[in-house]
Amino acid sequence: MPLITESSYQPPFYLFNGHLQTIVPSLWREVPDVRYQRERVETADGDFLDLDWSRLTDRTADTLCLVSHGLEGDAGRPYVRGMVRALNKAGFDALAWNYRSCSGEMNRLLRSYHLGDTDDLDFVVRHALSKLRYSRVFLTGFSAGGNVTLKYLGEQPERVPREVERAAVFSVPTDLKASSYHIARFENRVYLNRFLKTLREKMRQKAALLPDQVDLTDLDLLQDFPQFDDRFTAPMHGFKSAEEYYEHASSGRYLSGIRIPTLLVNAQNDPFLPPTCFPRDAASHSEFVFLETPSDGGHVGFGEGTPDGEYYSERRAVEFLTAEVPG
């Protein structure tokens, strides 16, 4: 029954609520001491993925940890770079991969990325194993990336390569439908509007690239995720509606299939997450899903000390991934 009833996370005094714990790390954190080497890989469907590697220079690591970013994020975000820095410090190579359209260049196809797209994650895992033949692989992910990671591990556990041994994910909307409405509440509109701004801009770029395939009529009238996903995300990725997309892509329905030790940390004051994103019942019936629900942390926050220092999410991930007995 891997329910972690106590968490050691304590926010610094100046981050005294969930909104500050979310916003300050996003806007004011810098992690300059990470150097990436970018690799572009071609996918079987004629598209590409940009992978950002941070490999140890003094020796060849036998362990790789993949980092999956959040919605409209990329490998350059401070929370990704902070995790990469912590993983390197722990002796692991790190690979922060960028989803289609998230690396600074629009992808080639009509499809882009979505929160249930596990095929690209599987492709990246297998590419990394074929390239450098690691003996162990760990997975980490934040928010949307955490959802993709959990779904990947649970939907078809038999296809997950045997080298993938553990995972640690943070701030995960395991119920996408409920989350899509929760973020539209008045107190959360600042977050929603920021996401919609970048999503609309990407649709304009996509229309410029593929003018015969993208209709931008009333784009600026779409006011929330269900409207945007029903109009664009779902049909672009083979779903009949946003409702079908959310049902298919929500990681909560796949938790019972996970067969490797996996840590899920969702803060109780996360402004993005409704109550259904704290899957206590699923964790209590699982041998592998360890659910930790600290009272504080915000969304992809978990800052400690100064904004630029090490964060709880990074310490906790390394602790879980390296523990002799997970928990």
C-alpha positions as CSV (number, residue, x, y, z in Angstrom):
1,M,0.0,0.0,0.0
2,P,2.5,2.7,-1.2
3,L,0.6,5.8,0.2
4,I,3.3,8.1,1.6
5,T,1.4,9.8,4.4
6,E,4.1,12.3,5.4
7,S,6.2,14.5,3.2
8,S,9.4,16.4,4.3
9,Y,8.8,19.3,1.9
10,Q,8.7,22.7,3.6
11,P,8.5,25.8,1.4
12,P,10.6,28.9,2.2
13,F,8.9,31.6,4.1
14,Y,8.5,33.9,1.1
15,L,6.5,31.3,-0.9
16,F,3.5,31.2,1.4
17,N,0.8,29.9,-0.9
18,G,0.3,27.7,-4.0
19,H,0.3,30.6,-6.5
20,L,3.6,32.0,-5.3
21,Q,5.1,28.5,-5.2
22,T,4.0,28.1,-8.8
23,I,4.9,31.5,-10.3
24,V,8.2,32.4,-8.6
25,P,10.2,29.3,-9.8
26,S,8.7,29.7,-13.3
27,L,9.6,33.4,-13.7
28,W,12.7,34.0,-11.6
29,R,14.6,30.8,-11.4
30,E,17.8,30.4,-13.5
31,V,19.9,27.2,-14.0
32,P,22.9,28.3,-16.1
33,D,25.3,25.5,-15.3
34,V,23.7,22.9,-17.6
35,R,25.2,22.4,-21.1
36,Y,23.2,20.5,-23.7
37,Q,24.2,18.7,-26.9
38,R,21.3,18.7,-29.3
39,E,20.5,15.7,-31.5
40,R,17.8,15.7,-34.1
41,V,16.3,12.4,-34.9
42,E,13.9,11.5,-37.7
43,T,10.7,9.7,-36.9
44,A,9.2,6.9,-38.9
45,D,6.3,9.1,-40.0
46,G,8.5,11.7,-41.6
47,D,8.8,14.2,-38.7
48,F,11.6,14.9,-36.3
49,L,12.3,15.2,-32.6
50,D,15.0,17.4,-31.0
51,L,16.7,15.7,-28.0
52,D,18.9,17.6,-25.6
53,W,21.6,15.5,-24.0
54,S,23.6,16.3,-20.8
55,R,26.2,13.5,-20.5
56,L,28.9,13.1,-17.9
57,T,32.3,14.1,-19.2
58,D,34.6,12.3,-16.8
59,R,33.3,8.8,-17.4
60,T,30.6,6.9,-19.2
61,A,27.5,6.5,-17.1
62,D,25.6,3.2,-17.3
63,T,22.3,4.9,-16.2
64,L,20.3,7.4,-18.2
65,C,17.4,9.4,-16.9
66,L,14.9,10.9,-19.4
67,V,13.1,14.2,-18.5
68,S,9.7,15.0,-20.0
69,H,8.6,18.6,-19.8
70,G,5.2,20.1,-19.2
71,L,2.5,21.6,-21.5
72,E,4.0,24.2,-23.9
73,G,7.4,23.7,-22.2
74,D,10.7,22.6,-23.5
75,A,14.1,21.3,-22.4
76,G,15.3,24.8,-21.6
77,R,12.8,25.5,-18.9
78,P,14.3,26.0,-15.4
79,Y,12.5,23.0,-13.8
80,V,13.9,20.7,-16.6
81,R,17.4,22.1,-16.3
82,G,17.3,21.9,-12.5
83,M,16.3,18.2,-12.7
84,V,19.0,17.6,-15.3
85,R,21.6,19.2,-13.1
86,A,20.6,17.1,-10.1
87,L,20.7,13.9,-12.2
88,N,24.1,14.7,-13.5
89,K,25.3,15.4,-9.9
90,A,23.9,12.0,-8.9
91,G,26.1,10.3,-11.6
92,F,23.5,9.8,-14.4
93,D,23.4,10.9,-18.0
94,A,20.3,13.0,-18.6
95,L,18.2,13.4,-21.8
96,A,15.6,16.1,-21.9
97,W,13.5,15.6,-25.0
98,N,11.4,18.2,-26.7
99,Y,7.9,17.3,-27.9
100,R,7.0,18.0,-31.5
101,S,6.7,21.8,-32.1
102,C,8.4,22.5,-28.7
103,S,12.0,22.8,-29.6
104,G,11.9,26.2,-31.3
105,E,11.0,24.9,-34.7
106,M,7.5,23.9,-35.9
107,N,7.2,20.2,-36.7
108,R,6.5,19.1,-40.3
109,L,3.2,17.3,-40.0
110,L,-0.4,18.3,-39.1
111,R,-0.1,16.4,-35.8
112,S,1.9,17.9,-33.0
113,Y,2.0,16.5,-29.5
114,H,-0.7,15.7,-26.9
115,L,-0.9,14.6,-23.3
116,G,-1.5,11.0,-24.2
117,D,1.1,10.6,-26.9
118,T,3.2,7.7,-25.5
119,D,4.6,6.6,-28.9
120,D,7.1,9.4,-29.1
121,L,8.3,8.7,-25.5
122,D,8.8,5.0,-26.4
123,F,10.6,6.0,-29.5
124,V,13.0,8.2,-27.5
125,V,13.6,5.5,-24.9
126,R,14.5,3.0,-27.6
127,H,16.6,5.4,-29.6
128,A,18.7,6.2,-26.4
129,L,19.1,2.5,-25.7
130,S,20.3,1.7,-29.2
131,K,22.6,4.7,-29.3
132,L,24.5,4.2,-26.0
133,R,23.3,0.8,-24.6
134,Y,22.6,1.9,-21.0
135,S,22.0,-0.8,-18.5
136,R,19.4,1.2,-16.6
137,V,16.9,3.9,-17.6
138,F,14.9,6.1,-15.2
139,L,12.0,8.3,-16.3
140,T,11.0,11.7,-14.8
141,G,8.3,14.1,-15.9
142,F,6.5,17.2,-14.9
143,S,2.8,18.0,-15.4
144,A,1.9,17.0,-18.9
145,G,5.2,15.0,-19.1
146,G,4.3,13.2,-16.0
147,N,0.9,12.2,-17.5
148,V,2.6,10.9,-20.6
149,T,5.1,9.0,-18.4
150,L,2.5,7.3,-16.2
151,K,0.3,6.4,-19.2
152,Y,3.4,5.0,-21.0
153,L,4.2,2.8,-18.0
154,G,0.7,1.6,-17.4
155,E,-1.1,1.2,-20.8
156,Q,1.1,-1.5,-22.2
157,P,3.6,-2.5,-19.5
158,E,4.9,-5.4,-21.7
159,R,6.2,-3.0,-24.3
160,V,8.3,-1.0,-21.8
161,P,12.0,-2.0,-22.3
162,R,13.4,-4.1,-19.4
163,E,16.1,-1.4,-18.8
164,V,13.4,1.0,-17.6
165,E,13.5,0.4,-13.9
166,R,11.9,3.4,-12.0
167,A,10.1,6.7,-12.5
168,A,9.4,9.8,-10.6
169,V,6.8,12.4,-11.7
170,F,5.5,15.6,-10.3
171,S,2.4,17.8,-10.5
172,V,0.5,15.4,-12.8
173,P,-3.1,16.1,-14.0
174,T,-4.1,12.4,-13.9
175,D,-7.7,13.4,-14.7
176,L,-7.5,15.6,-17.8
177,K,-11.2,16.4,-18.1
178,A,-11.5,17.6,-14.5
179,S,-8.2,19.5,-14.8
180,S,-9.3,21.3,-18.0
181,Y,-12.3,22.8,-16.2
182,H,-10.4,23.4,-12.9
183,I,-7.8,25.6,-14.6
184,A,-10.6,27.7,-16.1
185,R,-11.7,28.9,-12.7
186,F,-11.4,32.6,-12.1
187,E,-8.4,32.4,-9.8
188,N,-6.6,30.3,-12.4
189,R,-7.3,32.2,-15.6
190,V,-3.8,33.8,-15.6
191,Y,-2.3,30.3,-16.2
192,L,-4.9,29.3,-18.7
193,N,-4.6,32.5,-20.7
194,R,-0.8,32.0,-20.9
195,F,-1.2,28.5,-22.3
196,L,-3.9,29.6,-24.8
197,K,-1.7,32.4,-26.0
198,T,1.2,30.1,-27.0
199,L,-1.2,27.4,-28.3
200,R,-2.9,29.9,-30.6
201,E,0.4,31.1,-31.9
202,K,1.5,27.6,-32.7
203,M,-1.7,27.0,-34.6
204,R,-1.0,30.2,-36.7
205,Q,2.5,28.8,-37.4
206,K,0.9,25.4,-38.3
207,A,-1.5,27.1,-40.7
208,A,1.3,29.0,-42.4
209,L,3.1,25.7,-42.9
210,L,0.0,23.7,-43.9
211,P,-2.5,26.3,-45.2
212,D,-4.8,23.7,-46.8
213,Q,-5.1,21.6,-43.6
214,V,-5.7,24.2,-40.8
215,D,-8.7,26.4,-40.5
216,L,-8.1,29.3,-38.1
217,T,-11.7,30.6,-38.1
218,D,-12.7,31.9,-34.6
219,L,-9.3,30.8,-33.2
220,D,-9.3,33.8,-30.8
221,L,-12.8,33.0,-29.6
222,L,-11.7,29.7,-28.0
223,Q,-11.7,30.5,-24.3
224,D,-10.7,27.2,-22.5
225,F,-9.0,23.9,-23.0
226,P,-12.2,21.9,-23.8
227,Q,-13.0,24.4,-26.6
228,F,-9.4,24.4,-28.0
229,D,-9.0,20.6,-27.7
230,D,-12.4,19.9,-29.3
231,R,-11.5,22.2,-32.2
232,F,-7.8,21.4,-32.7
233,T,-6.1,18.8,-30.5
234,A,-8.6,16.0,-30.8
235,P,-9.2,16.0,-34.6
236,M,-5.5,16.6,-35.3
237,H,-4.6,13.4,-33.4
238,G,-7.4,11.1,-34.4
239,F,-10.0,11.7,-31.6
240,K,-13.6,12.4,-32.3
241,S,-13.9,15.0,-29.5
242,A,-12.1,16.6,-26.5
243,E,-14.2,14.2,-24.4
244,E,-12.8,11.2,-26.2
245,Y,-9.3,12.6,-26.0
246,Y,-9.4,13.2,-22.3
247,E,-10.8,9.8,-21.7
248,H,-8.0,8.1,-23.7
249,A,-5.1,10.3,-22.5
250,S,-5.8,10.6,-18.8
251,S,-3.1,8.6,-16.9
252,G,-5.3,7.9,-13.9
253,R,-7.0,5.1,-15.8
254,Y,-3.7,3.3,-16.4
255,L,-2.1,3.4,-13.0
256,S,-3.1,-0.2,-12.2
257,G,-1.0,-1.4,-15.1
258,I,2.3,0.1,-13.8
259,R,4.9,-2.6,-13.0
260,I,7.9,-0.6,-11.9
261,P,8.4,1.5,-8.8
262,T,6.9,4.9,-9.6
263,L,6.7,8.0,-7.4
264,L,3.9,10.5,-8.0
265,V,4.2,13.8,-6.1
266,N,1.2,16.1,-6.3
267,A,0.9,19.1,-3.9
268,Q,-2.4,19.6,-2.2
269,N,-2.3,23.4,-3.0
270,D,-1.5,22.9,-6.7
271,P,-3.8,25.4,-8.5
272,F,-4.0,23.2,-11.6
273,L,-5.2,20.0,-9.9
274,P,-8.7,19.1,-8.8
275,P,-9.4,16.4,-6.1
276,T,-9.6,13.7,-8.8
277,C,-5.9,14.2,-9.5
278,F,-4.9,12.7,-6.1
279,P,-5.4,8.9,-6.9
280,R,-5.2,7.6,-3.4
281,D,-7.3,4.6,-4.0
282,A,-5.3,3.5,-7.0
283,A,-2.0,3.9,-5.1
284,S,-3.4,2.0,-2.0
285,H,-4.2,-0.9,-4.3
286,S,-0.9,-0.9,-6.2
287,E,2.5,-2.4,-5.3
288,F,4.3,0.0,-7.5
289,V,2.7,3.5,-7.5
290,F,3.9,5.6,-4.5
291,L,1.7,8.6,-4.0
292,E,3.1,11.6,-2.0
293,T,0.8,14.6,-1.4
294,P,2.6,17.4,0.5
295,S,0.4,20.2,1.6
296,D,2.6,22.7,-0.2
297,G,4.5,22.8,-3.5
298,G,2.3,24.5,-6.0
299,H,2.4,23.4,-9.7
300,V,5.9,22.3,-10.8
301,G,7.2,24.3,-7.9
302,F,8.7,22.8,-4.8
303,G,11.3,25.5,-4.3
304,E,13.6,25.5,-1.3
305,G,15.8,28.4,-0.2
306,T,16.7,30.7,-3.0
307,P,15.0,30.4,-6.4
308,D,18.2,29.3,-8.1
309,G,19.1,26.5,-5.7
310,E,18.2,22.8,-5.6
311,Y,14.5,22.0,-5.4
312,Y,12.7,19.4,-3.4
313,S,11.4,17.7,-6.6
314,E,15.0,17.2,-7.7
315,R,16.2,15.8,-4.3
316,R,13.1,13.6,-4.0
317,A,13.5,12.2,-7.5
318,V,17.1,11.3,-7.0
319,E,16.4,9.8,-3.6
320,F,13.6,7.7,-4.9
321,L,15.5,6.6,-8.0
322,T,18.6,5.5,-6.1
323,A,17.0,4.1,-2.9
324,E,17.8,0.4,-2.2
325,V,14.2,0.0,-1.3
326,P,11.8,2.5,-3.0
327,G,9.5,4.7,-1.0
